[in-house]
């Protein structure tokens, strides 16, 4: 008579648990990507934000500025379209 191992895991159980963990990993990744930049937005002070433009550089013509909400993807809080910070691109 064969002794059964104390660690007997069925293939079905492994696939079921593996699928669960894969689904959770995908869901958490999707949640992080749903709001780009928000998790890493820095303060206005850290970005050296000011309410006036720097020559022709201003928030209105920056790639990170969202005019409809007047928000920036890299600086926290509302910003002025005429503002500027060191992260301007």
C-alpha positions as CSV (number, residue, x, y, z in Angstrom):
1,X,0.0,0.0,0.0
2,X,1.4,3.4,-1.0
3,X,1.6,6.2,1.4
4,X,0.0,9.5,0.3
5,X,2.1,12.6,0.6
6,X,0.9,15.2,3.1
7,X,1.2,17.8,0.3
8,X,-1.2,16.5,-2.3
9,X,-2.4,19.3,-4.5
10,X,-4.7,18.6,-7.5
11,X,-4.0,20.1,-10.8
12,X,-7.4,21.7,-10.8
13,X,-6.7,23.5,-7.5
14,X,-3.4,24.8,-8.8
15,X,-5.0,26.2,-12.0
16,X,-7.9,27.7,-10.1
17,X,-5.6,29.5,-7.6
18,X,-3.2,30.6,-10.4
19,X,-6.1,32.0,-12.3
20,X,-7.3,33.9,-9.3
21,X,-3.9,35.5,-8.6
22,X,-3.4,36.4,-12.3
23,X,-6.8,38.1,-12.3
24,X,-6.0,40.0,-9.2
25,X,-2.6,41.1,-10.6
26,X,-4.3,42.4,-13.8
27,X,-7.0,44.2,-11.9
28,X,-4.5,46.0,-9.6
29,X,-2.3,47.0,-12.6
30,X,-5.4,48.3,-14.5
31,X,-6.4,50.3,-11.4
32,X,-2.9,51.9,-11.3
33,X,-2.9,52.7,-15.0
34,X,-6.4,54.2,-15.0
35,X,-5.2,57.4,-13.5
36,X,-1.8,58.1,-14.9
37,X,0.4,60.5,-13.0
38,X,-1.9,60.8,-10.0
39,X,0.1,58.3,-7.9
40,X,3.2,60.3,-8.5
41,X,2.0,63.9,-8.6
42,X,4.2,66.2,-6.7
43,X,3.4,69.3,-4.7
44,X,3.4,72.7,-6.3
45,X,6.3,73.7,-4.1
46,X,8.4,70.7,-5.1
47,X,7.7,71.5,-8.8
48,X,8.5,75.2,-8.2
49,X,5.1,76.1,-9.6
50,X,4.3,79.8,-10.1
51,X,1.2,81.5,-11.5
52,X,3.0,83.3,-14.2
53,X,4.6,82.0,-17.4
54,X,8.3,81.5,-18.1
55,X,8.6,83.3,-21.4
56,X,6.5,81.4,-23.9
57,X,6.3,78.3,-21.6
58,X,3.1,78.0,-19.7
59,X,0.7,75.3,-18.5
60,X,-1.6,75.9,-21.4
61,X,1.0,74.6,-23.9
62,X,2.5,71.9,-21.7
63,X,1.9,68.2,-22.5
64,X,0.9,67.4,-18.9
65,X,-1.9,70.0,-18.6
66,X,-5.6,69.1,-18.9
67,X,-7.4,72.3,-19.8
68,X,-10.9,71.1,-19.2
69,X,-10.2,70.3,-15.5
70,X,-7.4,72.7,-15.1
71,X,-5.3,70.0,-13.7
72,X,-1.8,68.7,-14.3
73,X,-0.8,65.0,-14.4
74,X,2.5,65.7,-12.6
75,X,1.6,68.5,-10.2
76,X,-1.1,68.1,-7.6
77,X,-4.1,70.4,-7.4
78,X,-5.6,72.8,-9.8
79,X,-3.2,74.9,-11.9
80,X,-3.6,78.1,-13.9
81,X,-3.3,77.9,-17.7
82,X,-0.8,80.8,-17.4
83,X,1.3,79.1,-14.7
84,X,4.6,77.4,-15.1
85,X,6.8,74.8,-13.3
86,X,10.2,73.2,-13.7
87,X,8.5,70.0,-15.2
88,X,7.2,71.9,-18.3
89,X,7.4,69.9,-21.5
